Amino acid sequence: MILTLFKTELIKQKKGYIWLIVTIIPLGTMVAMFLDMYLRYHTYLYGLAQKNKITSWVILLKENHNILGWGMFLPFFVSIIATIIYYTEFENNSWKKHLSLPISKVEIYISKFFVILFFSLIMIILNSLGLLAVGKVIGFPEVFDYKLYANYILFQFIAILGVSAIHNLLSSYYENAIASVTIGFISMIFSKIVLLARPSMAKFSPYTYTYYANILNGESKAIVVYGGIISMVIFLFLGILSFKKRDIL
């Protein structure tokens, strides 16, 4: 039943803005990274890569994740995706129709969570494909590092599990779309401050896990995996309890 609901959600979102969001954001980052590489690659970044004995593809990933701020803004982008998915229900007043069917609230709630993850993953993949395009156009001399970017995609996906669960809860609770997005933005900013001021405390915030997603070794790798999965379980459980108790008709 959850799979059926998931497919229904995808069909429903064809009429919304979700596809525009998940494509235009990676497109914007691709353009920004192209300008960055066009202006700085041959004059500075390639020399920096050689000096540090890393490839141009690693430099590109780091520029995207840290300098451009993809790692910082990704949780906020996820909050926008979650808000749009639930806004469709509130706007069309579809809850009564859904809850009159012989399906449980838990199944509906979990299917929404999977839809959030699905569109977030598409956005993450498109971002990496955009980086591949940038590297090819600029003319990186090294062979594309498929393993590095596959890991990058995987760890970003794990990193957003907790944030997706949080905004599945918030978006289902607040009918006002601005509320959930605002909370996501404030949480992102606050977590960035904590990351800079108290790095040891940052690992307890699901909004910081995407920051660690391009550092694929040691403690940072563990933070992403354990933090993402544990926070997902906690907030998905809390969200299910909240959704079951609420009268949303």
Secondary structure, 3 states (H helix, E strand, C coil): CHHHHHHHHHHHHHHCCHHHHHHHHHHHHHHHHHHHHHHHHHHHHHHHHHHCCCCHHHHHHHHHHHHCCHHHHHHHHHHHHHHHHHHHHHHHCCHHHHHCCCCCHHHHHHHHHHHHHHHHHHHHHHHHHHHHHHHHHHCCCCCCCHHHHHHHHHHHHHHCHHHHHHHHHHHHHCCCHHHHHHHHHHHHHHHHHHHHHCHHHHCCCHHHHHHHHHCCCHHHHHHHHHHHHHHHHHHHHHHHHHHHHCCCC
